[in-house]
Amino acid sequence: MSDNVGLSTPRGSGTSGYVQRNLAHLRPRDHAAPYAPRDSFPEKHHQQRQPDKGLLEHDRKREVEVKVFELRDKLEEEEKLTEEEIDEQCDALRKKLTAESEAATKKGPPGPRRNIKMHQVHELADAKIKESERLRQALKISKDYEEGSHWRRQEERLKKTLEQQDGEDRKDRDERR
C-alpha cells in the first residue's frame, strides 16, 4: 500500500490491487449560480418572437406552386391537351391562387390555423401574435397596457389618500392648539 491508498493487500478482495483515479467524478467548480438572480435584472417586458416575413411569403408562394404542379401533373397524365394549353391553365390557376393568398394575408385568417406543424416556427409565431391580438381586442386591453400597472395605480391612490388623511389630521391638530 502506497500513500494510504487502496488495499493493504489485494489477497481475497477479487481485485488485482491496482489503484486508479476515478475520472468520472466531477468536482464542483464553485458554489455560485451561473447567472445573476432574477431580482438583479431590470423589469423587461415580454416580447413575442417575430416571424420572418420573407419565410412566410416563401411558404405561401410554395403552396401555390405545389398546387400548380399537381394540376400540371394531372393534365400531362391525361394527354388530351397540348403543352401550350397546359401552360395556360397552369398560369390561370397560379394567378387565381396568388390573388386569393394575397387577399387572405391582407385581411388575416378568419380563425386560428390548426394544421401548423411544430417545425414551422415562423408560422407558429405569426399565429401566436394574431391570437394575442384577437384576445387583446376581445378583452378591450389597450395597446400601451403595461403589466402590473393596475397595482401601481392602486398603490398611488392609497398613498394619495394617506397623504390627504395626514394633511387633515395636521389641520385638526393645528385647530385644537
Order of alpha helices (4+ residues) and beta strands (2+ residues): alpha-alpha-alpha-alpha
